[in-house]
Amino acid sequence: MVNHMLMITADFENIASLQPQGGCDDPDFSYFFKQKKTLIIGVTIGLLTEEPLLYLCQQEFGYLFGMVEQEAEELVELLTSSGIRCGEVSQKETCVTLNDTVPLQGKGIAHLIQKCKFCGRDGTVTMIPGKGKPLTQELSEGGKYAPLMLFDFRGYEPEGFVFSGAWTAESIAGTKYEDIDLSGEDFNEYDEKGECPVMISNLRSKFEVVK
């Protein structure tokens, strides 16, 4: 099973930590991101793989069958002209929260079931709590990322995270800031307790594959 860990980082000035308002496992915190539909192709020799279309043809097919790049690109064009358009990125952000679940056929739950408008296949997104940690001053200063939430994407791949919702931060002097809006991609205040400015800027995120 391949999961994706959402990782975040930012530049801090006199900030000790940053995390969603109710912690990384806040049941009401909304995660917004775009998705890219992946394609499942079965080959007669038994290959069954799930990758973005261009990558699959150029990497998997090229490696297995000795295709040159031009031949792989021609295969992409052939599949696309046949009506297969997976690999499309959603135009709007998808939103999931831990509190909102939907039952899956058979057993289990997911936090989103969504049908691709191009290929008609269903994809699911399931959140896996308990893996996130606050972004700390130490991580920020080292240019490192903090894990926020683990996702199990089936039929989709994440494409970018939107810093929305309410966040909380604590200054190095111990002052707590609640309901921070990071949609403007920064936060500025003056810490009276520490008698210094505090700032969060240069927000960055990525999804790392976790096997």
N, C-alpha and C positions, 0 to 999 in steps of 0.2 A: 504494500500500500504506500502511495506517495501522497504526503500532505504538504501544505504550504504554511510556513510561519510568517506572519506579518511582523516585520521589524521596523522600528522607528528610531530616529535620532534628531537632534537639533542643537543649535548653539545656545549655550546658557551664559547669562551674566548674573552672578550672585543667586543662582537658582540651584537648589539641592536635588529636587526630584520633580518629575512630571508623570501623570498617569490619568486615565479616564476618571470622571467625577467619583464614581463608586468603586474604583479599583479596576484592575484589568479584567475581572470577571463580573463587572457591573451588568446585571441582567437587563437593564434598560438602555445601555449605551448602544448607539447605532453605528454600525460599521458600513461605510459607503465605499464602493469601488466599482470599476468597470470589469466586464468579463469578456473573455475571448473563447468562442466555441471551438472545441477540439473535434477531431475526426477519428472515428474508429474504422479501420479498413482490414478486412481479412484477406489473406493471400493463400493460394492453393497449397503452398508448401506448409501452411500451418502458422504463418506469422500473424499475430494479432497484436496490434500496437495502438496506442492512443497518443497522438502528437499533433501539433499544428500542421496543417496540410503541407505548406512549403518545406518545413523542416523534415517532415516524414519522408517526402519524396526525395529530397536531396541527400538526406543523411541515411535513413533506413534502406530505401530502395537502392540508392546509389551504392551503398556498401555491400548489400546482399547480392545485387545483380550486376555489379560493375558498370552502372550507368555513369556516363559523364554528365557534367552539370547541365549541358544543353538538353540532353535526353530527359533529365529529371524535370527541367522546366517545361518541356513539351508535355510530360505526363500531368503536371499541374494544370496546364491549359486545357488538356483533354478532360480531366475530372471537373474542372470549373465550368467548361462549356456544356457538360452533361447535367448541370444543375446542382452540383455539389459545391456549396459555398461556405462550408465550415471554416473556421479561422477568422470569422467576422468578429469585430469588437463591438460590444453593445454601445449604442449611442448615449444612453442614460446610465447613471450610476445605479447599482443594485444596493439595496439596504437590507442588512440582517441584524437581528438582536438575539441574545440568548433566550429571552422570554418568549419569543415568537417561534413556534415549531409547527411542523406539519407531519402527519404520519406517512410512512413509506409503505408501499405494497409489501405485504408479508410482515416483516418485523422492523423495528427501529423508527427513528424520527430524523428529520432534516430541518434545517432552519430556512430552507428555500427550495422549491421545486419550480423550475422555469423551462418553458419550451422555446427552443431556438426557432425564430421566425423564418430562417433560411432553410434549415434541413428538417425541422419538425421534431427533432429528438429532444427528450427531456434531459435536463441536467440538474444536479442537486448541489447544495452547499450545506455542509454541516460544521458547526463550530465545536471545538474541543477545548473546554475551559481548563484552568489549572496550570497553564504553561507560561502565562505572561508575567512580566516583572516591570516595575517602574523604570523609566529612563532616569539615570542618576547623573550627578555632576561628574563623577569619575568616568562614566561611559562617554558622556558628551565631550569632555576634554580630550579623551583618547580617540575621538572620532569613531567610536564604536556604536553599534545599534543595540537596542533593547528589544526582546521578544514581547509582543503585545497579545496576540491571539493566534491559535493554531486552527487551520481550516482544512477540511476534507472536501476537495472539489471533485465532482464526478461529471465528466462531460464538458467542463469549463476550465479555464485557466484565469487567474486574477490578473487584471491590468490596471495597476495604479490604485492608491488609497487616498481618500479625501479626508483631511483633518477637519471634521465637523463635530457637532455635539458638545457637551460640557466636559471640561477638563479641570483638574486640580493640580496645583503646584505648591511647593514649599521652598521658601528662601533659605539661604545658608544661615540666616539669623533665627529661623524657626517660624517665620510668618507664613500662614497658610492662605492661599488664594483659591477661591471656589468659583465654579461656573465660568471658567475661562473659555472664551470663544477664539478658537484658532483658525477660523475660516479665512481670516485676513492674513494668515501665515506668520503672524508675530504677536507678541504680548509685551507691553511695557507698563511698568508701575514704579512707584517710589516706595521703598520699604522704610517706614518710619522707625520701626524697631531696630533695624540694622543701619539706619541712616545712610542708605545707598540705593541707587537705581537697580531695578531687576528687569531682565529682559529674556524672552524666548524668541529665537529667530532661526531662519534657514532650516525650516522643517523638511525632513526627508524621510522617505519610507521605501521599503522593498519587500517582496515576497520571496522567501528562501525555501527551496524544496527540502523537505525533511522525509527521509525514508525510514 
